[in-house]
Amino acid sequence: MREITGITFGAFDPIHYGHIQLLELCKSHCDRLIVCVSDDNYIRSRKNRPPYLPLRQRIRHVGAIRYVDMVGVQSLEFGKPEAVLLYKPDVVLVGDDWNKSTFGGEGLGVPVIYLPRTKRISSTQIRNADAR
């Protein structure tokens, strides 16, 4: 039987139990899970804010999760298309806070599975609560 490789992407800034649940769901769809963590410049550019935690810490946190088999880095120069070409996943896995019109992953040449997002938790909530 052939091993199924899945890939997902995220800032994980900061990581929380919703991320853990998402990664557990991702792993239930594949044998090998690759997680590409957005680098600091990617976060600044795409989210219009500085990262809450530095990349090195976020990589370490994600890599410590038992559902994750490999951690890569997503940058402005190495995005989703480049990651799919390099890692050759069988499936792309994302939270359903994205959809076909906002994610656009269907154009990557591999199936995309949208997984349920954990309600009532987000990195934005954590950052905002910490800023008080």
C-alpha positions, 0 to 999 in steps of 0.5 A: 500500500502506497503512503499518502503524503499531505501538506498544510500551511499556516502562520501558527502565530501563536499556536493554540489548541485549534491548530492542534485539532486541525493538525490531528484532522490533517493527519487522519487524511494522510500517513505523512504530514508536512506543515509549512510554517509562514516565515516572518516576512510572509506574515508581515506582507500577507497579514499586515502585522509583525509576527507575534513569535519568531519563526524559529519558535513557531517551527519548534512548536509545530515540530513538537506536535506528534501529528507532524512528520516534517516542518517546512517554511513558506515564504514570499519566494517559496509559496504553496506552488513551490512547496507542492512541486518540492514535496509532491503531496497527494493532498493539500489540507486546509481549514474551512475558514478558507474556501475555493474562492479564497484559497485557490489551492485547486490550481496546485494540481492535487486535491484539496480537503477543507477541514472544520475549523475549531470554533471560539479560538484564534491566534488573533484573539490570543494576540489581542488578549495579550495586548491588553 
